[in-house]
Amino acid sequence: MAAGGRAAFDVAVVGGGPAGMMAAIAAAERGARVVLLERLPDLGRKLRATGGGRCNLTNTRDRNVFLAAFGAKRRFVRPAIAAFDGEALRAFLVRRGVPTESPDGVHVFPASGRARSVADALEALLAERGVRVCAGTAVTRIETADGCVRGVGAAAAGWEARAVVLAGGGPSCPDLGGTDAGFGLAAALGHRLVPPVPALAGIAVAEAWVGECAGIVLPEVEIAVAAPGGARRRGQMLFTHRGLSGPAALDLSGDVAAALRGRGAVPLAVDLTPGTSRAAWERRCEEWREMAGRKRVRTLLGAVLPRALAERLAAAAGLDRDAACAHLPRARRARLADLIAALPLTAVGTDGFEKAMATRGGVALEDVAARTLASRVVRGLFFAGEVLDIDGPCGGYNLQWAFASGRLAGVAAARSSASGGVPSP
């Protein structure tokens, strides 16, 4: 017990999600006295609900392929993943009695099919490692002196610590505890913030006809922000009553949300059959005209695309409902090929933080050392998980980042506390 009745620890971890729990475990395993503070009454609430309770933990993709999914931020992500990749995470969970499986050979889940089994294993390990857990405790400040961390404080309590790991998450899924409080703690200490926007959320579009196709799933499309250098994502897409969902749309939503800042709309282009070029579609339409003249255009198109969507495309190309292929003039063939290769839609919003599965934005990476996740602004402060300006696509990337960054930050924080609060550069 420190002077003034405040409990003293080597490391204080702020946030009880997967990144925070892993950070606390990693620090404790290296001999640090650790306190974990979580504002909710229980730990891992979002983890227990992820993937509809099934929990896509990571994936089996090659490390370089995995890192490439983070785009320009892959170099920052690399040290954490190199130290604790998907194989290491699976081995860690097996040792804790949580075997994993990959039904499709790519996506990895707990074999139990229950995210709760992962959260329970982490909580049990926290107890085994002697981590003091203070749930229902909202940290309101990180205390510093002479540019170094000295502890953390809540409304009516405080804890001394030589190192602090800030793993407060982001504002996605507020009903599961998502908050921007971690951003506020970082900003109060002088860290720059990239304005947060929702990521992995559905995209709302202006075109009302899309609602008529609600429920239609296309197994593979490529969606792009229709602007020079605009982001593009490939994968499954689902039409909804408001717009687009499915992995391709979810993966693009962060880019769309960022582009919508200060703008009312963002143009999109959807390649409905990315394996077939626009020119190939125009040739196919010409073949239909020559060889299947009596058949209706929408019938042949409906053999390739869902019927309701085929009818909508034919109408948009200016074709009557019963138009025969023989009466498919060159201009209509060109228009139909254009629509299939680059269906124009107008994004006007996303489902917002309320339904977003991740946050884009947060603590600027320039203020953090990738090799240790240590702050470049305050000595003894480390970051992990969603509080950083890192977000990946669907498919286990974000949870793997949470676990890996938590472990790296926890290890570095333990070393920092052991050396008197001076982290390695």
Order of alpha helices (4+ residues) and beta strands (2+ residues): beta-alpha-beta-alpha-beta-alpha-alpha-alpha-beta-beta-alpha-beta-beta-beta-beta-alpha-beta-beta-beta-beta-beta-alpha-beta-alpha-alpha-alpha-alpha-beta-beta-beta-beta-beta-alpha
